[in-house]
């Protein structure tokens, strides 16, 4: 099992934010604002939400009080790009070592699953081996049946075809 285990602190994000927002003079007003925006960024990073639109929607309204819309949108894009690269480097570097499991590796993919207008699974890693048993557990409405339907209809990218799964 591969578990991505890295954390980013508010202080670390604050340092990056201050470095990238050189156009803002640090004062009694901008310091708490930057601390709050850093907290929002940490929440986005912890949930592994690196979609540019989410970053812009989350932090630009707060940063707009210290700079023009163009500058703050560019800052949000820079922060997003920085943490996309950060995630790409650190997710694999800090991933827990995969246990040596018996059986052929059938599927090792990352996917997102949505139903209607709701995202059920976002950037979820699926690792399946032949000869192992798996179960889906969760409360009603979390997407268990939707995931199984997507697998059965071949809509899950990276999942092997039914021909490969037959024993």
N, C-alpha and C positions, 0 to 999 in steps of 0.2 A: 504494500500500500504506500502510495506517495502522498505525503502531507506537506503542503506548502506552509512553512512556518517562519515568517519574518514579521517584524513589527516596525512601525515608524512612529516616533514620538512627535508630539506637538512642537517641542523645541527644535527638532530636526527640520520639520517642515517650515517652521517660522524662520529659521536660518536661511533656507533656500528661498523662501518668499521675499525676505528682506534683500537678498542678493539680486534677485530678479526684478524687484520693484525699486530700483535705484531712483526712479523719477519721483518717488514719494519721500518727502522730508519726514523723518521720524520725530514725532512729538507726542504730547499727551493724548491726542485724539487718534492718531494712526496706530499707536502701540496696542491698545486693546482690540482695535479693529483687526489688525494683523493676527493677533492671538486667536480671535474667533474664526477668521478665515482659515487659519492653520488647523484648527479643530475640525472644521468642515472637510478640509482636504484629507485629514487623517481618517475620517469616517469613510470617505470615498475610497481611499487606499485599502482600508481594512475590509471593505466589502468587495474589493477588486473590481470596482466600477471605474473603468478607464475610458468611458465614452466621452468624447469631447463635448457633446451637447450637455451632458450631465454636469461636467465641470463648469462650463460657462454659466449654466442656469443656477448652479449652487453658489458660485463665488462672485460673479460679475456684479450682481445687484449691490453687494456690500462694498466692493472695491470702487464702484462708480462714484462714491462720495469723495474719493481722493484723487481721481484722475478722469480723463475723458473716456468715453465708451470704447473708442478704438484702442487706447492704451490698456485699459483693463481687460478687454477681450483678448488682446495679444498676450497679456500677462497670464490669463487663464489658459490659453493655448500652450504657452511656454511651460507652465507648471504641469499641465496634462502630459505634454511630450516628455518632460523630465521624468515623471513618475511611471509612464509607460515603459521607458527605457530601464528605469530602476527595477520595475517589476520583472521585466524580461531577464535581467541579469540576476536578480536576487531570488526569484521564485525557484529557479533550478539550482542555484548555488546553495540555498538553504533548505531544499526539499529533504525530507527525511529519507534515509536510504530505503530502497524498496526491499521488502522481505523476499527472500528466495522462496518462492512458492512453487509447488508442483504443478505441472500442466503447461500446455502450450498457451502462449499469450494470444488471446482472440481479439481483444479490443483494448486500445489505450488511446482514448480520444478526449478532447475537451469540447463541450457543446453548450448551447443555450437552448432553452425550450420555452415557447410562449403559447398561450391559448387565448384566443380573443385578443383583448388589449392588455392582458396581464402576463408578465414574465414569471414563469414558474421556476425555472432553473437558469441561473446566469453563470456562464463560464464554469461549468461543472465538469470535473474530471471523472471519467469512467474507465476502469481497469478491470477487465474480465479474463479469467483463465479457464481453460478446459478442465473439467473434472471437479470444479468448485461449485458450491451451491450459494445462491444469492437470494436476498429477499428485499422487497421494497416496503418500508415502514413509514407511516406518516398519517396525520389526521386527514379528515375529509377535505377535499378541495385543494390539495397541495400538488397534484399532478401525477399521481402514480399511474392511473389508467391512461392519461394522455401520453406519458412516457412510453408505456407498453405499446400503445397504438402507433406512436411514431417509430418505434423499433420494428414492429410488425410490418408497417407499410414502407419501410426502407427510407424514411425521412431523416433519420438520425445520421448526420455526416460522420464518417469514420467507423461506423458500426458495420461488422461483416455481414455479407449476404446470408440468407438462410441456407444456401448450399454449403457454405463454409462451416456452418454450425452443426450440421447433421453429423452424427457419429456413426 
